[in-house]
Amino acid sequence: MILIVDSGSTKCDWIAVDEHGKQLHEKIRTKGLNPAILKEKKLEKIIRKNKELEQFHQQASQVFFYGAGCGTERPRAILSYILKSIFVNATVDVQEDTMAAVRATLNHSTEAAIVCIMGTGSNCSYFDGQKLHQRVVSLGYTIMDEASGNYYGKELLKDYYFNNMPEDIKVAFEHKYNLEADYIKYNLYKQPNPNAYLANFAEFMFLNKDSEYIVELIKKGIRVFAKHMIFQYKDILQSVPVHFAGSIAFFSENEIRDVAKELGFSVGNFERRPIEGLVNYHTKAL
């Protein structure tokens, strides 16, 4: 049997299928496994402590892992080593989350498209029908990741503290979250996964999309993302669709379409959770 895994920084989905492509178990969820952020012991602990995954430690013959933080060689090698030490009879293939987005959103396996991720983090690549091309190497959540969950979390917190929120939105924000400065700083600087902590605030936007302030905040992030990432491919942008994967993209579809019309590019498919598309992709290959 094979395990197909799709991991962001916040959460990680696992699906097991047999040699005929039949799903063997309900989707299993663990915390996110980002090897660029978490230490080896933490990554291993997250996997080993999940009781539902124990049954597959011996059974799995292949593990296909797609994850945030796996875009460079060292983090990819670290995670591959950990997975091989746990799933002892399996061959392991670790790839970056961008490839998961590609395989989950394309209309067919050789379609050329620009593929964007907007989840806890963000990224953008071009798939030419055979190979993946990335013109910007992401430096992560501190200085990149526009239009991601952690980007919007930072923007909301800054607007709150700089008094740039409408009063009704400010009151609602205060009601939903602990906004004491010491508490925020503790989570940002003393706890693991500050990007996931920031991304938790993004939910607030989608609960308050009747606010003009919120809609414009969403569009502002998409415009910056388009300028910095999508328009890296301006030489091919008019000839291919732009697909989107991730929860932020899924819940911002209307705003993305508005910005795309404004900036002049064609929007393709939206996939909230790439794991379903990955299952289809790998079961076809069985």
HUZIDA-V492857 format. One record per residue. N is the residue number from 1. PSI is psi as a letter, one per 30 degrees, with the letter a starting at -180 (NA if undefined). OMEGA is omega in whole degrees, 0 to 359 (999 if undefined). Layout:
BEGIN
n=(N,N)
psi=(PSI,PSI)
omega=(OMEGA,OMEGA)
END
This chain:
BEGIN
n=(1,2,3,4,5,6,7,8,9,10,11,12,13,14,15,16,17,18,19,20,21,22,23,24,25,26,27,28,29,30,31,32,33,34,35,36,37,38,39,40,41,42,43,44,45,46,47,48,49,50,51,52,53,54,55,56,57,58,59,60,61,62,63,64,65,66,67,68,69,70,71,72,73,74,75,76,77,78,79,80,81,82,83,84,85,86,87,88,89,90,91,92,93,94,95,96,97,98,99,100,101,102,103,104,105,106,107,108,109,110,111,112,113,114,115,116,117,118,119,120,121,122,123,124,125,126,127,128,129,130,131,132,133,134,135,136,137,138,139,140,141,142,143,144,145,146,147,148,149,150,151,152,153,154,155,156,157,158,159,160,161,162,163,164,165,166,167,168,169,170,171,172,173,174,175,176,177,178,179,180,181,182,183,184,185,186,187,188,189,190,191,192,193,194,195,196,197,198,199,200,201,202,203,204,205,206,207,208,209,210,211,212,213,214,215,216,217,218,219,220,221,222,223,224,225,226,227,228,229,230,231,232,233,234,235,236,237,238,239,240,241,242,243,244,245,246,247,248,249,250,251,252,253,254,255,256,257,258,259,260,261,262,263,264,265,266,267,268,269,270,271,272,273,274,275,276,277,278,279,280,281,282,283,284,285,286)
psi=(l,l,k,k,k,j,k,a,f,e,l,k,k,k,k,k,l,a,f,g,g,k,k,f,l,l,k,k,k,l,l,k,i,j,f,f,e,k,l,e,e,e,e,e,e,e,e,e,f,j,e,f,f,e,f,f,e,e,e,k,f,k,j,j,k,k,l,k,g,g,f,l,e,e,e,e,e,e,e,e,e,e,e,e,f,e,i,f,g,k,k,k,j,k,l,l,f,e,e,e,e,e,f,f,f,k,f,l,f,g,k,k,l,k,k,k,k,j,b,e,a,l,l,k,l,k,j,g,f,e,l,k,k,j,f,k,k,k,g,a,f,e,f,b,h,l,g,l,e,e,e,e,e,e,e,e,e,e,e,e,f,g,h,g,k,k,e,e,e,e,e,e,e,e,e,f,l,j,g,k,e,e,e,e,e,e,e,e,f,f,l,l,h,f,e,e,e,e,f,f,f,f,e,e,e,f,f,h,f,f,k,e,e,e,e,e,e,e,e,e,e,e,e,e,e,e,e,e,e,e,g,f,h,f,f,g,e,f,f,l,l,j,l,k,l,l,e,e,e,e,f,g,e,e,e,e,e,e,e,e,e,e,f,h,l,k,k,c,l,k,j,e,j,f,e,e,e,e,e,e,e,e,f,f,f,NA)
omega=(181,175,177,190,177,186,166,177,184,184,183,180,180,175,178,176,179,185,177,179,179,179,187,190,171,178,179,180,172,172,180,183,180,185,176,183,184,177,185,182,180,179,181,181,181,182,186,184,178,185,181,180,184,183,183,182,180,189,188,176,178,174,175,186,176,186,170,180,183,184,178,193,186,178,179,179,179,182,178,179,181,181,179,180,181,180,199,181,187,164,188,177,180,179,180,183,179,179,175,179,178,185,181,187,184,176,172,193,180,178,172,182,167,185,183,172,172,177,173,173,179,180,182,181,174,175,187,183,178,184,179,179,180,186,177,173,182,175,170,194,186,183,177,176,176,179,176,177,182,175,182,175,178,181,179,180,179,179,178,184,176,179,178,178,169,187,182,178,179,179,179,179,178,182,186,189,169,186,175,186,181,180,179,182,177,180,181,191,183,183,175,176,177,178,178,176,179,183,179,181,184,178,182,181,187,172,185,183,173,180,177,178,182,181,180,176,179,182,178,179,180,178,179,178,180,181,185,189,184,183,166,183,185,179,180,189,182,185,182,175,175,179,183,176,177,186,179,177,183,182,178,187,182,180,177,179,178,181,178,177,180,185,173,171,187,179,179,187,174,179,182,182,183,186,181,178,179,177,178,182,186,179,176,183,183,999)
END
